[in-house]
Amino acid sequence: MASNASVGHTCPPPMKATSNGAFQGDSPLHFALPLVILQICIVVIVTRGLAYLLKPLRQPRVIAEIVGGILLGPSALGRNKSYLQAIFPPKSITVLDTLANLGLLFFLFLAGLEIDPKSIRQTGKQALAIAVAGITLPFALGIGSSFVLRETIAKGVDATAFLVFMGVALSITAFPVLARILAELKLLTTDIGRMAMSAAAVNDVAAWILLALAVALSGNNQSPLVPLWVFLSGCAFVICAILIVPPIFKWMSQRCQEGEPVDEIYVCATLTVVLAAGFITDTIGIHAMFGAFVVGVLVPKEGPYAGALVEKVEDLVSGLFLPLYFVSSGLKTNVATIQGLQSWGLLVLVIFTACFGKIFGTIMVSLSCKLPVREALALGFLMNSKGLVELIVLNIGKDRKVLNDQTFAIMVLMALFTTFITTPLVVAVYKPTKRGRMADYKHKTIERKNTKTQLRILACFHSARNIPSIINLLEASRGTNKREGLCVYAMHLKELSERSSAILMVHRARRNGLPFWNKGQQSNSDNVVVAFEAYQQLSRVSIRPMTEISSTSDMHEDICATAESKRAAIIILPFHKHQRLDGTLETTRNDFRFVNQRVLQYAPCSVGILVDRGLGGATHIAASNVSYFITVLFFGGRDDREALAYGARMAEHPGISLMVIRFLVEPELAGEISRINIDGNARTKVGSVDEEFLTEFKQKIAKDDSVTYEEKAVRNEAQTISVVREIGRCHLFLVGRTPDGEVALALNRRSECPELGPVGSLLISPDFSTSASVLVVQQYNGQVSLDLPSEMEEESPERD
C-alpha cells in the first residue's frame, strides 16, 4: 500500500461504472456513476449556498465556487480522512477531473463567445495603454517574486517555466468576472466601464498567449527544441482556425433567422468542432481548452446564432460541470501547507506584489491619460480582479509539477483575496449610483395648463408579448397633429444574470452607448426594434427604442434615472400578470411586481401600470382603423385628475370615444358609507381643485360628440360596483391609483394589489367580468414616500 500512495491517483484499480444496488450488497460509493452524481450534488449545494450567503456583499459567484472548492478539500472538511476517502477517494479523481475538464472546455468556449475581436481591434489608445501597463508591471513583479519563492519554498522546480507561470499568474485580469462586477455596480455603460472592459479583453487575449508559452515551456522536454515546436504548432493552429472556421460559422449564422429555432445539426456541428479543436491543441501539447477558446472567439457575434449556442450549452456547463473544476482545484489546495512565519510572509509578499503591480500600473497610466483620480483608482481596483482563468493557470502549473503544494495554496489564496476586495474597494472610491442632481424639468405629469406641449412617455416592456398593446396605447395617446407631438422612449427591460448570455446581451446593447440607444445599426436582427421603427414610419410619433439591463432588485433605479434624464411625463409599466386564453390573469413573474412597486415609490414623474387584456388585439392597428371606447372612472383626487387628463388627450384621436363617469355620494345617505377620519380642510381643498378641473374639462368638451360625461350618485359600495358593471362596450379603463372621496374609501378594503389601488383591483378581480384593459395612473406629487430607507432617500432623484 505504501507504493500505491507514492504514485498518486493512478495505481488504485479502476472503479466499475454502475452498481447492482444496495439490496444486493453494493455500496454506491464504490462505483463511478453514483459517486460522481453524489459529488456533483454536494458541490452544487455548497457553491450555490455560499453564493447566496455572499450575495449581500455583492461578490461574484466565482468567489463562492473557489471557497466551496477549498472547503470541500483537505483545507477544511478533508481534514476528516473518513469523509475524504468516502466522498473523494483517490480512485474517483480521474473521473472527476475528466468531467471537470470537459466542463472547462465548453466554458472556455463560452468565454470565447464573450470576446468580440472587432471590439478589440477598435480598442482606443487609452484602454490599450492601460492593458499593456496592467500586464507588463505585474509580469515583471511576478518574475521578481519567483526568485524569492525559488530560494525558499519552491526549490528544484524548472526555473524558466516557474518564472513564466508566476508572471502570467500575477498579470491576469479575469474578463468574465470583471464584466459581472461592472454589471453589479452599474458601471457597464459608463466611460470607466467601457475602458475596463476593453482593457480586460486585451489583457485576456494576451494572458492566453502567455499561458500557451508557459505550457509549452513546462513539458518534460526531451529536447530544448520541443517548446519551440509546441509554440509554432500552436501558432499554426490559430492561423488555420482563423482562415477556416469563420466562413463556416458565418454560413451557419446566415441560415439562422431571428425568432426561429436554430437547426439542431448546426449546434451539434459546432460543439463537435469545439471538441475537435480541443483534441488538436491537446495533441500539440497545449491544453485542450485553448482550442475551445479559439473557436469561441471566432464564432460571429452578430445574429441569433451565438445566443442560441449559449442557451444550449451554458446552463448545464456552468451549473453542473464547471463547479467540479473548482472542487478539483480545491482538492489540490491545502492551506495547512502554509506553515510558519516564512510561509505566511511569502503569502503577504505575493498578495502585495499582485495588487501593487496591477493597481499601481493601471493608476499611473490612467493619470497620464488625464483621467480623474477617483476613476483611475477604481480602474486600478477593477483590473486587479482574478477568477477562473487564474485557477486554470495555477492548476496547469500544479499538474505540470511547476508549482508545489505550498506555492499552489499561496497563489489560490492570492487569487481569492484580490477578487474579494475588488467590489468593496470600487464602491468605496467610486459611487456611480450616487448620481448628481439633475436639472429640474417642468412637465412631470400629463395634467398641465398648456395641453399643447410635447408629451414624453417612457414605455417599458419585458417581452414581445407586451409590444402590440403598448404600440396601440401609444397610438391612442397621439392626440392631434397641432401639438408639439408625442415623444416615446420604448425601454426593453432585460434581467442581468450570471449567465454568459447576459454578457452577450450587454455587448450588443453597449455598442449604442448610454443608455443603450439603438439608432438602427442592428434593426435587422432585433424584432423589437423593427416593430417600433415600423410604427414610427406609419405615424408621426418620435420613438427611440432602448434596452435596460440590470438585476430585478435594482431595475427600478435605471427606469427612474432614465425617466428623469429623458424628462418623461409618465412611465408606462406592464402589470406582472398576463391574460390566459380562458380570460383569467396569470402571474408572469413576482419579481416584476416588486419592480413596479419600487418605481411607484421612487419615480420622478407620473406612473401608469397597464393591465393588458389585448388592447386592440395581437397586432398594431393603423390610425385609420382605430375604434376604441375608453372609460374614465372619476372619484376625485390628484391621481384621478391625471387619469382624466390622459383620457382627454386620447379623446382627441378621431377613432376614440371617451366616457367619463364621476361618482358622487347621495347627500342624505352619505352616512351609510364607511369612512375614516380625514382633515376637513384638506378634503375641501381637494374637492375645490377637482371642481375647477372638471369645470374646465366640461367647457372643452362641450362641442365634442366623441366625449360623454355622466355623474352617478351612489349610496354604497355595492351600487358603485353595480354602476361599473353596467358599462357596456369598453376597450380600456383609465383609473387613478389612489382615488379620493368617501366612495373610493369604501372600496379600499377591496385593494388586493396595492400597486393598482382599490378601483384597479376591482377591475381585475375574478368576480368582475370584463375584457377591457386597465391603465392605473399615479400622478407625480413631488414628495418622497415616508417609508423610504435613508440610503435610497439620499440617492433618489431630486423632487419638486
N, C-alpha and C positions, 0 to 999 in steps of 0.2 A: 504493500500500500504506500510505502514511502516513495517508491519510484513513480507511482501514479501522481502523487502530489507534485513531484518535481517537474513533470512535463505539462502541467496546466490542465486544460479542459479537453484535450484530445484523446486521452487514454481510456476514460470510462466507457463501457460498452454502450453502443447506441440504444436509444430508447425506442420501443415499439410505438407505432402511431396511435393506436386506439386500444382500449381495454375491453375485457369481456363483461365488465360491470362489477359493482361492489358485491352483489349477491353470489358471484362466482369466485369471490375471494381476491379480486384485483383491486388494488388501490389506484384511484385515478391519478394520484400524484406521481405514479411511477411510469406514466405513459405520456408521450409527447403532446398529443392534441388536447386532452383535458387539462394538462398542466399549463400549456400556453394560453388556453382560454381563461384559466384562473388568474394567470399573471396579467393578462390584458385587463381583466375586470378590476383587479386590485390597483393597477397603475392608473386606469381611467378614474376610478373613485377617488384615489388620493390626490391626483393632479387637479381634477375638477373641484374637489373640496377646498384645496389650497387656493385655487384661483378665485373661488367665491369669497374666501376669507380675506384675500389680498385686494379684492375689488375696491373697497373703500379707500385704499391707499393709492388707487389709480395705477396699479402696476400692470405691465403687460403679462399675458398668460405664460410667456416663456419663463418668467421668474418662478411661477408656481411649478412648472414642469421640471425645472432644474432642481429646485428644493425638494420636490417629490421624489425625484430620482435619487438624490443624496440620502433622504430619509429611509428609503427602501433598501439602500445599500449598506455596506459594512460600517458606515459612519454612525448609524443610529440603530434601526431595527436589526440590521445584520450583525450587531454585536451578539445577538442571540443565535448561536450556531444551529440550534434545532430549527428555528424559523428559516435560516438561510439554506439549510440542507433540504428542507421540505418544499419551500416555495421556489427558490432559485438554486437548485442543485447544479454542480458543475456540468453534468452531462446534458442539462437543458439549455445551457448558454448558447450553444451553436444554433439551435432552432430560434432562440430569442434574438440573437444577433442577426440572423438571416432575415427574419421578419422586420426587425428594426431598420436594417439597411435597405430593404425593399421599400419600406415606408419612406425612408430618407430619400431614396432615388426619385420617387414620384413627388415628394415635397419640394425637392430641388428643381424639378420640372416646373412646379407651380411658382417657385421663387423666380425662375427664369421668365415665366409669363408676366410677372410683375414689372420686369425691367423692359423699358421701351428703348431700343437702340437709337431711334430718331431723337428722342429727348436727350440722350447722352451726347449725340453729335451736336445738338443745339445748346449744350451747356455753356453758360456765359463765362466770361473770364474770371469773375469773382468766385463763382462756385468751383471752377476748375482750380483756381489758386488755393482755395480752402481745402479741396480734396487732396491736392498734392502735399500741402503742409500737414494735413491730417494723416498722411501715410509716411512721409519721409522722416519727420522728427520722432514719432513713436517707433518706427522701424530702427532708427539709429539707437534710440534708448533701449530697445529690445535687445539689440546686439550687445550693447554695453552691459546690460543686466545678465545676459547669457554668460559672459566671462565670470561674473561673480558667482552665479549658480554652478558653473562647471568646476570652480575651485572649492565649492563647499558640498552641495548635496547631489550634484549631477556628474560626478567623476566617471570617466571612462566612456562617455557617450560620444558618438560621431560629432566632431566639432562643427563641420560645415553645416550639416543637416540641423543640428541643435540651434546654431546661430540663426539660420533662416526661419526655423519654426518659431523661435522666440520673437523675431522681428515681425513675422506675419501675425502672430497671436496678439501682439500689442497694437498693431496698426489697423485692425479690422473695425469697421463700423457696420452693425447689423442693419441692413436696409429694411427688411420686413418689420423688425422690432421698432426701428425709428419711425416708420410710416404709421404704425399703430399708436405710438406715443404722441406723435403730432396730431393724429386724428382725435385722440382722447383729450388733448389740451386745446383743440380747435385752432391749431396752427397750420393746418394743411394748405390753406389758401392764402396765408399771409406771405409777405416777402421773405421772412425768415424761414417759413416752412418750405417754400419753393426752393430756396437756396440750399437748405439742409437736405432735401430730397435729391436734388441734382448732385450735390457733392457726395452724398452717401451712395448714389447709383454708380458714380465714377469710382468711388472707393471700393465698392463691392466687386466690380469687374477687375480692378487692379489686385484686390485681395485673392481672387480666384486664380489669376495668373501667377502671383507669387506662391500661392499654395501648390499649384501644379509644379512649380520649380522645386519647392520644398519636398514634395512627394517624390519627384524624380531623383533628388539627391539622397533620399533616405532609404533606398533599397539596399539589399545585401549585395552590393556590387561586386561582381567577379572582375570587372574591368572598369577603369576610370572613364571609358567611353560610353558605358551603359547609361548614365544620367543624360548625356548629350543625345543619345539615340531616343531615349524616352521623351525628352523635351521636344526634339524635332518631329517625332511621330505625333505628339500631341498637337503641335502647330499645324502639321499636315491634316490631321483630323478636323481641326477647326476650319481650315481653309476649304476643305472638301464639303463640310457641312454648310458653310456659307454659300457655296456655289450650288449645291444640290437641294438642300432642304427647303429654303424659302419659296422657290417656284412651285413645289409640290403643295405646300401648305396654302399658298396663295390661291392655287386652283381649287383646293378643297373649300377654302373660305368663300370664294365667289359662288360656289354651288350651294351655299347655306344662306337661306333667306331669313331676314329678320322676322321674328314671330313664329317661324316654322321650326319643328324639332330637327335637330341635326341628325343626319343619317348615321345609324349605329356603325356602319362599316368605316366611316371616316374617323370616328372616335377610337375604334378598335385598331385601325391602322396607325394612328398617331401614338397610342400607348405602346404598340409593338415597336415603332421607331424609337421611342424613348428607351425601351429595354435593349434594343439592338445597339443603340449608341452607348448605353452603359456597358454592354458586353465588350464593345470595341475599346473603349477607354480603359477598362479593367485589363484587357489583354495587353494593351500598350504598356501598362504598369502604372497608370494614373487611376485613381479611384473611379468606380463606375458612375458616381454621382456627377462627375464632370460632364460626361456625355449627355445625361438627362438635363443638366442645367443649360448646356449649349443649345439643345433642341428647344427648350422653353423660351430662351431669348429670341430664337429665330422664328417662332410662330407669329404670324401677323396679328397685331393688336386691334386692327380695325375690323368691324363687322361682328356678328354674333358668335363666330367660331371659337375664339379664345374664351369667351364667357361660358359657352356650352362645355368646353373641356374642363374648366374649373368646377362647374356644377357637378359634372360626372365623377370627378376624382377626389375633390378636396375633403368632403365630409368623412369619408372612410379613411383617407390617409391621415388627415390632421386629427381626427377624433380618436382613432384606434391605433394605427400603426406608428405614427410619429412619437407619441408618448413612450413607446417601447424603446426608442433611441435614447431618450433621457434616462430611463431606468437602466439601460445598458451602460450608459456613461456613469450613472450613479453607482453601479456595482463595481466600477473600476476606481471610484473615488473613496478614499479612506482618510477622513480628516484626522484620524488618530495618528497618522504617519507624521503629521506636523507636530513635532515634539521639541521641547527645549526653546531657549531664548533665541538661538540662532535661526531655527526654522520659522518662528513667528516674526522675527526681524526681517527675514527674506520675504515673507508674505507681505509685510508692510512696504518693503522696498519695491516689490513687483507692482503692488497697487498704486504706489506713488508714481513710479515711472510711467505706468499705463495712463493714469489720469493726467499727469503733468504733460506728457508728450502730446496727447490728443487735445486737451483743453488749452494749454499754453500756445501750441502751434496754431490752432484754429483762431484763438483770440487775436494773436499778433497779426495774422494775415487779414482778419476781418477788420481790425482797426486801421490797418494800412489801406484797406478798401473804403475807408471813411464810413464804416457802419457805427451806429451809436454804441456806447459801452455796454448797455444792457442787452442789446441784440447780439453783440459779439460774445458776451458771457453765455447767453442762452444757447447760441450756436455751438460754442465750445462744449457745453454740457451735453447737448443733443448728439454731437458727433462721438461722444465718449461711450455711447450705449453699445453693448455687445449682445450676444444672443446665440442662436443655433449655429451660425457659421463659426463662431469661436469654439463651440463644443466640437464641431466637426474637425477643425484643425487640431485640437488637443487630442481627440480620440485617434486620429490618424497617427499623430506623433506617438501616442501610447502604444498603438498596435505595431508600429514600426520600431519599437524599442528606442525611440529618440528621447522620450520623456519617461522617467521612472515614476514610481507611485507617489513619492513626496512632491516632486515637481508638478505632476499632474494635478494633485489635490490643491496645491497653491494656485495654479493657473485657473482651475474651476472656480475657486472662491473669489479670485480676482474678477472673473467674468460676471459672477453673481453680484458682487458688490458694485461694480461700475454701472451695471444696468439698473440696479435697485435705486441708486442715488439720482439717476437721470431725471425722473419726473419731479421729485420734491425740489431739486435744485433749480430746474427750469421754472417751476411755479413760483419759487422764491424770488427770482430775479426778473421774471418776465410774465406779466399777468395780462394775457390777451382778453380775458373775459371782463376785465375792468375797463370797459370802453369809455372813451372820452364822451362827455355830454354833447349831444348833437344839437345843432341849431334848431330852435323850436319852429314848428310849421303851423300854419293856420287851420287847415281843414282836416281835422281828425275824426270828423263824423260826417254822415250823409246829410243830416239836418243842418242847414246853413241858411243865412239870409239871402245870399246870391246863389240861386239854384242853377245858374248858367255856367258856373265854374267847372273845371275839369274834375271828374270823379276818378280817383285812383283806387283800384281794388287789388289786393293780394289774394289770389285764389289758390288754395292749397289742395293737393290730391295725393293719394297714396298709390293708386294703380290706375291702369287704363279703364277699369270699371267706372271710375268717377268722372271720366272726361266728358261723355256726351251730356250729362246733366249739368256739369259745370259750364260747358260752352252754351247750352240752352239758357242757363241762368244769366250768363254774360250778355247773350243776345237780348234777353228781356231787359237788361239794365242799361241798354244803349241810350235810351232817351231819344231826343230829337237831334237832327243834324245841325240845328242852330247853335248848339252848345259848343264849348271848347272840346267836348268829346269825352271818351272813356279810355283810360289807360289801365291796362291789366298786366300784372306780373303773375304768371302761372307757375307756381312753385311745386315741383315734384318732390315729395318727401320720401327719402330713402334712408333706411336704417343702416348705420355702420356697425359691422360686427367684426369678430376675429377672423372671418373668412377671407381668403385671398381675393375672392370676387368683389368684396367690398373695396379693396385697394385698387383693383382694376377699374371699378366704378369711379373711384376718386380720380384716377389718372384721366379718364375720359372727361370728367367734369372740370378738372383743374385746367385743362387746355384753354378754356374760355375765361379763366381768371375769376377773381372775386366778383360777385358771389355766384359763381358757376354759370355765368351767362352763356346761352347758346345762341350765337348770331348766324346760324345757318351752316357752319362748317360741316356739321355731322347730321344734317337734317335727313339725309338719305338713309341713315342707319338708325333713326330714332322715330318710331311711330308716334310717340307722344308729341314731339316737336312738329312732325308733319301735320298732325291733327290741328294744332293751334295755328300753324302757318297757313293752312288751308282756310281756316275760319277768318284769319286776318285779311286774306286776299278777298274773301267774299264780303266782308263787312268793312266798315271804316274804323274799326277798333284797333288801337295800338296794343299788341300783345307781345310780351317778352317772356319766353319760356325760360325757366331756371331749374336748377337741381340743388336741393339742400340735403347734405349727407351728414348725419350725426346719430349718436345713440338716442334712443327714445327718452332717456332720462333727462337730456338737456336739449331736445329738439325745439322746445318752446323758445329757448333763448335765441336761436337762429331765426325763427319765424318772427319774433318780436323785433329783433335788431334789423332784419330786412325790411319789415313794415315801416320802421322809423326812418331808415336810410332812404327808402323809396317814397316817403311821405304819403303812405297809404291812408285812405279814409276808413277803410273797413277790411278786415281779414275774413275770408270765407274758408271755413274748415269742414271737412266731411265728418258726419256722425260716425261713431265707432261701430255702428251696426249697419248691415246691408239687408236688402229685401230678398227673401227666398221666393221660389216660384209659387208657393201657396199664399204669399202675401205677408207672412209673418217676418219680423225683423230678427236677424241672427247676428250675434256678436262676431265681428271680424277679428279684432284683437283688443283686449282690455288696455294694452299699452297706449293705443290711440286715444282712449278716453282720458287717460291721465294727461296726455299732451294737450288735448282740448281744454281741460280744466286749468292747466297752468297758463295757457295762452289767455284764457278769460281773466286770469288773475293779474298777469303782468303786461297785457297788451297796451301799446301806446296809442291805440285808436279803437274804433268800434270793432266788434267781432260778430260774425254770423256763423251759426252751425247749421249745415244743410243735412236734413234727414231725407235721403234720396229714395223716392219710390218710382223712379223712372220718369223724371220731368222731361216731357217731350218725346219720350221713347228712348230707344237704344242708339239713335243716330242724331246728328246735328240737323236741326230744322232750318231751312232757308228763311230769311227775313220775310219774304212774301207769303210764306206758308204758316207763319206763326199764328196760333189761335189759342191763347191761354186765358183762363179765368182765374184771377188771383184774388184772394180774400185776406183782408187785414182785420184781425180781432183786436179792438182797441179798448183797453180797460183804464188806461191812464198811466202817467209816469214817463220818465225820460226814455226808457227802452221802447215803450210803445210808440212814442213820437218818432224815434229813429226808424222803427218798422214802417210807420205810416209815410215817413219821408221817402224811404226806399220804394214803397208801393206807389207813391205819387210819381216818382221818376219812371218806374216801369210802365205806368199808365200812359205815358207819352208815346209809347210804341204803338203803332197803328193796329197791331194784331192782338193787343192785350186789353181785356176788360177787367176793371178793378171794382171790388165791392168792399166797402168799409163798414164794419158793424161796431158801433160803440155801445158798450154795456153800461147801463145806469141802474141804480138801486131805486125801487119804488119808495118814495119818502116815508109813507106811513107804515111800511113793512121793513124798514131798514134794520130794526132791532132783531129781526129773525135771523139775520146773517151773523154768524160768529165773527168776532173781530178781536183785535188786540189793542193795547194802549198805544196811541200814536200822538205825537206832538201836534196839537191843533194848528199852531201857526205854520208848521211845515206842510201839513195837509192842505191848508188854504192856499199856500204859495204854489204848491204843485198843481192844485186844481186850477188856479188862475193861469198858469203857464199853459196847461192843457187847453183851456178855453180859448186863449189867444191863438194857439197853434191851429186848433180846429176851425176857428172863425176864418183865419187866413186861408186854410185849406179849402173850405167850402166856397169862399169867394173865387178861388182859382178854378174850381171845377164846375162852377155854375152853368157854363155853356158847353160842358164836355159830356156827351152822351155815353161815353165808354166807362164813366165812373159813377157808381151808385153809393150813396151814403145813407145808412139807416141807424136809428137809435133804438135799442131794445131795453125796456125796463124789466128787470128780473127780481124775483122775490127771494130766491135762494140758489144754492149751488146746483141743485137738480134742474132748475129752469135754465141756468146758464148752459149746462151741458146739453139740454134739450134744444136750445137755440142753435148751438154749434152743429148738432146732428142734423138739423133741418136744412142746412146749407146743401144745395144740390151739386151740380157740376162744378168742380173746383180742381185746378191743377196744382196750385201752390198756396199754402197758408203762410202769411207773414205775421209773426207774433213777437212781442217783447219777452226778454228772458225774465225780468223781474217787474211785472206789471204792478201798478199802484191802485189803490182804491179798495173799498170793502168787498166788492165782488171777487176780485183777484185773491184777496186774503182768504176767502172761504175756500178757494181752490188749492191753497198752499199744501194742504195735507195730501194732495194727490201727486206731489212732486217726487216721482221715483228716480228721475235723473236730474240732479241739481243743476247740471250744466244747461238743461233745457228749460228749467223753470216750471211752474205749475201748468201753464197753458200748453207748452210744448210737450210735457209729459202726458197730458190728457190726450193730445192729438196722436201720439204714437202708442198709446196703451192698447193691449189686445182686445179690450171690450169696446173700443171705438173704431168702427169700421170705416176706413176711408182709403182711397188710392192716391190721395194728393200728397205731394212732397211738402215738407215743412222747413221753413227757414226761421230759426230763432235768433233774434238780434239783441246784442247788448251794446248800449251806447257808451262811448268813452266819456268818463266823468271827471278825469283829471285828478283822481285820488288813487293812492296805493292801498290795497287791502290791508286791514289792520292785523291780519294773522300772518303777514309775510315774515320769514326768517330775516334776522338782521343782516346777514351776509347778502342775501338776494336783494334786500331793500336797498342796500348800498350800491349794488351793481345794476339795479334796474334803470331803464332809460328815464330821462327827465320827464316829469309830468307837467301838465299845465298848472 
